[in-house]
C-alpha cells in the first residue's frame, strides 16, 4: 500500500509567487526620489522671473543649505549668474542672503523706472 504523501513544494512555489508579485509591481510603479546632490552641485534649473513671473527665493538657490549662494548654485539662473560678481559685495565668491536681496531689490527697482 502506498501512502499518499504529497510534497508541499509546488504549493510553496505558488504561494511565494503570489506574495512576491504585488511587491514587484509596487516597486516598479512608485516614483523615485532624485539622489541628493553633492555640495555645490545643481540638479535642476530654477525658473527665472521672466519665465515664470516670480523670482526664486534665496533658499531655492541655496541648494546645499549652507547660507550662501555659490557660483555653481547661481548658474541655474543666467541673470543671477551674469550679475554674480556685481552682487558679491564682499568678494568672498558667494552671495549672502543680504547680498542676494540687495541685488534683487536693485534689479526690481530698475525695472519699475
C-alpha positions as CSV (number, residue, x, y, z in Angstrom):
1,X,0.0,0.0,0.0
2,X,1.3,3.3,-0.9
3,X,0.7,6.3,1.3
4,X,-0.4,9.4,-0.4
5,X,2.4,11.8,0.7
6,X,2.1,15.0,-1.1
7,X,5.0,17.2,-1.4
8,X,4.4,20.8,-0.3
9,X,7.0,22.1,-2.8
10,X,4.5,23.1,-5.6
11,X,2.3,24.8,-3.1
12,X,5.2,26.8,-1.6
13,X,6.3,27.9,-5.0
14,X,2.8,29.1,-5.9
15,X,2.4,30.9,-2.6
16,X,5.8,32.6,-2.9
17,X,5.0,33.8,-6.4
18,X,1.6,35.1,-5.3
19,X,3.1,37.0,-2.4
20,X,6.0,38.4,-4.4
21,X,4.0,39.7,-7.4
22,X,2.4,42.7,-5.6
23,X,5.7,43.7,-4.1
24,X,7.4,43.7,-7.5
25,X,4.6,45.7,-9.1
26,X,4.6,48.2,-6.2
27,X,8.3,48.8,-6.6
28,X,8.0,49.4,-10.4
29,X,5.2,51.9,-10.1
30,X,6.5,54.0,-7.2
31,X,8.1,57.4,-8.0
32,X,11.8,57.6,-7.3
33,X,13.2,60.5,-5.3
34,X,16.2,62.1,-7.0
35,X,19.5,61.3,-5.4
36,X,20.8,64.0,-3.1
37,X,23.1,66.5,-4.7
38,X,26.7,67.0,-3.7
39,X,27.8,70.3,-2.2
40,X,27.6,73.0,-4.9
41,X,26.1,70.6,-7.5
42,X,22.8,71.8,-9.0
43,X,20.4,69.2,-10.3
44,X,17.5,71.2,-11.9
45,X,17.4,74.7,-13.2
46,X,15.0,77.1,-11.4
47,X,12.7,79.3,-13.4
48,X,13.8,82.9,-13.7
49,X,11.4,85.7,-13.1
50,X,10.9,86.2,-16.8
51,X,9.9,82.5,-17.4
52,X,7.5,82.0,-14.5
53,X,6.6,85.5,-13.4
54,X,8.2,85.1,-9.9
55,X,11.7,85.4,-8.6
56,X,13.0,82.3,-6.8
57,X,13.8,82.8,-3.1
58,X,17.2,82.7,-1.6
59,X,16.5,79.2,-0.1
60,X,15.6,77.9,-3.6
61,X,19.0,79.0,-4.9
62,X,20.9,77.8,-1.8
63,X,20.7,74.1,-2.8
64,X,23.2,72.9,-0.2
65,X,21.6,75.0,2.6
66,X,24.9,76.5,3.7
67,X,23.5,80.0,4.0
68,X,25.2,81.2,0.8
69,X,24.7,81.0,-2.9
70,X,27.8,79.7,-4.6
71,X,28.7,80.4,-8.3
72,X,27.6,76.9,-9.1
73,X,24.2,77.4,-7.5
74,X,23.8,80.8,-9.2
75,X,24.5,79.1,-12.6
76,X,20.9,77.8,-12.7
77,X,19.7,81.3,-13.5
78,X,21.5,83.1,-16.3
79,X,20.6,86.6,-15.0
80,X,21.8,85.9,-11.5
81,X,25.0,84.3,-12.9
82,X,25.7,87.3,-15.0
83,X,25.2,89.7,-12.0
84,X,27.0,87.4,-9.6
85,X,30.3,89.4,-9.3
86,X,28.5,92.7,-9.0
87,X,26.2,91.4,-6.3
88,X,29.1,89.8,-4.3
89,X,29.9,93.0,-2.4
90,X,32.5,91.4,0.0
91,X,34.2,89.5,-2.8
92,X,34.1,86.1,-1.0
93,X,32.9,84.2,-4.0
94,X,29.4,83.6,-2.6
95,X,26.2,85.6,-2.1
96,X,24.9,86.1,1.4
97,X,21.2,86.5,1.8
98,X,21.7,90.2,2.3
99,X,23.7,90.5,-0.9
100,X,21.1,88.5,-2.8
101,X,18.2,90.6,-1.5
102,X,20.1,93.9,-2.2
103,X,20.7,92.9,-5.8
104,X,17.2,91.6,-6.3
105,X,15.7,94.8,-4.9
106,X,18.0,97.0,-7.0
107,X,17.1,94.9,-10.1
108,X,13.4,95.2,-9.4
109,X,13.7,99.0,-8.8
110,X,15.3,99.5,-12.1
111,X,12.5,97.6,-13.9
112,X,9.9,99.9,-12.4
113,X,11.6,103.1,-13.7
